[in-house]
Amino acid sequence: MNANFAQEFVSDDPEALREIGELLKRTIDIGLAFKARKAFFVPGEGKAQNEVMTESLPVDPLPLAAVLSELQTAYLPGMTNFGSPRFLGFPDAGNSASALAGAILGELLNVNLINSTFCARVATEMEIATIRWMRAVVGYPEVRVMESAADVGGMVLTGGTMANYTAVLIARERAAPGTMVNGISYDPGKLRVVIPESIGHYTVAASMAWAGLGSGNIIRVPIRDFRYDQAALGRTLEEVRERGEKVAMVVAYAGDSRTMTIEDLVGVHDLVRSFDASVWLHCDGCHGTSLSFSAKLRDRLAGIELWDSITLDPHKVLAVPYPISLLLVRDPAGAASILTESDLIMRQAMSLGQMTPVLGSKAFLALRLWVAMKTLGTRGLGRMVEERCALAQRFADLVDSHPELMRINSVQINSVVFVYVPQGVRLPMSETEAEALSTLNRHIYERILREGEFYIHSFVGVDSLNMLGCGADFRLNVLRYMSGNPITTTETLDEAIEYIVTLGRAAVLRTE
Ligand SMILES: Cc1ncc(COP(=O)(O)O)c(C=O)c1O
């Protein structure tokens, strides 16, 4: 705290207000300078990570101004800046001015969305409005009667993980009604959740673990071109039925986290429904649901409105700062099936705390999206998403026209997965050559990470389009550009390509 107590706590004292205002302005200036920094991080500057975590317990007070200065000079240089135009690994830029205004104001208001009367009057209604707007954006039916939180048909949550977990709980309750109250009476080995192999997100298996379904009971169905192989999906559903088991949930991706491929949402919906109309269909659209803001791109999500639940992570795809994710539920009764009650705090009909599993107190996270939606409108957000997709296409063209780079996915949203291939390497590759190529690309990534100049992501991906010629199930270390930051320019992309190729040439391909 400040040495001077009077200037530590906000009050209506004009002198304290002025001083605190100055310090908070300074705080914002430091944050903005950090965001405006081009370098992803500055290696070697500021305190070492070991030094940071072993610092001694602060006992004597210091002025806030001194703490802020130390933060800026000693801690921020080593921190990674997702708002940098050279952060090319993920779209989570968090640099929308309107969203930042909403986030900062949300902190200042400090309302608690657990309860709708004394904790979050008006804020509750703003959060509900945000969910209604998003339901309209994805094409869900309008909820006409809104008498309680159970009618809202969606939740504002802390992230995609939480949204997927909530969807799993809803699916479990549908497959085994009464579990919320009576506990587990089903045989977990007989209640299955289906995801696509190799591209499914780890959070689904984790959610099954947390929900008492057992992560081991997940079924991974083979893919073709980064989507469900529908013949294999049909066989899986048939086998599950023959074994006397039940599929509680099928998960599909509107933008899987690696390649951003969009599932055939109509085809998979129809196929699953033809087997069992009660299966919960969950579309993890943490990334891809954003296309529904654009009149030009919305068609790529055809059928999304048929799915029982849909996620969207504004903190990934709308330049909104962490954290905020939405889970939208087509029929609000689904969400209502996992409602919890408390006499002490949530007994008012509109208290949104009833609807969010695990969370008690919840900050006004919706405000960051509310302000962004009001300010940019769906038109502005749509334009942002369109420009992002165009930038990814531009990077794909640069990769395709470079003799030492090879793209291994088809670009449907904003992810370009590629590898550096030294000159002279011929296709198809032998497995030994492809393994060596994988190691070489890992080395490129390690150097990117050390230097902090740019950030390009890397992971072990499957070559589903069989670009290397070692089979569609061959796995290798790949590089990945994902567009998202609206301030990244085509010049930045040119520089990034040059940088990667320079690193690639410096790395050695060893096949012996
Ligand atoms: C498709 C998908 N779903 C869920 C998640 C989890 O989101 P979060 O990290 O916000 O919890 C991610 C994150 O990368 C994702 O890409």
Ligand as a Chemical Component Dictionary entry (heavy atoms), coordinates in Angstrom:
data_LIG
# 
_chem_comp.id                   LIG 
_chem_comp.type                 NON-POLYMER 
_chem_comp.pdbx_formal_charge   0 
_chem_comp.three_letter_code    LIG 
# 
loop_
_chem_comp_atom.comp_id 
_chem_comp_atom.atom_id 
_chem_comp_atom.alt_atom_id 
_chem_comp_atom.type_symbol 
_chem_comp_atom.charge 
_chem_comp_atom.model_Cartn_x 
_chem_comp_atom.model_Cartn_y 
_chem_comp_atom.model_Cartn_z 
_chem_comp_atom.pdbx_ordinal 
LIG C1 C1 C 0 -10.730 -25.165 -30.080 1  
LIG C2 C2 C 0 -10.398 -24.785 -28.662 2  
LIG N1 N1 N 0 -11.230 -25.102 -27.665 3  
LIG C3 C3 C 0 -10.975 -24.780 -26.392 4  
LIG C4 C4 C 0 -9.832  -24.102 -26.040 5  
LIG C5 C5 C 0 -9.559  -23.747 -24.608 6  
LIG O1 O1 O 0 -9.704  -22.372 -24.423 7  
LIG P1 P1 P 0 -9.171  -21.573 -23.138 8  
LIG O2 O2 O 0 -7.681  -21.626 -23.182 9  
LIG O3 O3 O 0 -9.729  -20.214 -23.335 10 
LIG O4 O4 O 0 -9.723  -22.222 -21.921 11 
LIG C6 C6 C 0 -8.923  -23.752 -27.050 12 
LIG C7 C7 C 0 -7.681  -23.054 -26.702 13 
LIG O5 O5 O 0 -6.716  -23.033 -27.376 14 
LIG C8 C8 C 0 -9.214  -24.089 -28.396 15 
LIG O6 O6 O 0 -8.379  -23.774 -29.399 16 
# 
loop_
_chem_comp_bond.comp_id 
_chem_comp_bond.atom_id_1 
_chem_comp_bond.atom_id_2 
_chem_comp_bond.value_order 
_chem_comp_bond.pdbx_ordinal 
LIG C1 C2 SING 1  
LIG C2 N1 SING 2  
LIG C2 C8 DOUB 3  
LIG N1 C3 DOUB 4  
LIG C3 C4 SING 5  
LIG C4 C5 SING 6  
LIG C4 C6 DOUB 7  
LIG C5 O1 SING 8  
LIG O1 P1 SING 9  
LIG P1 O2 DOUB 10 
LIG P1 O3 SING 11 
LIG P1 O4 SING 12 
LIG C6 C7 SING 13 
LIG C6 C8 SING 14 
LIG C7 O5 DOUB 15 
LIG C8 O6 SING 16 
# 
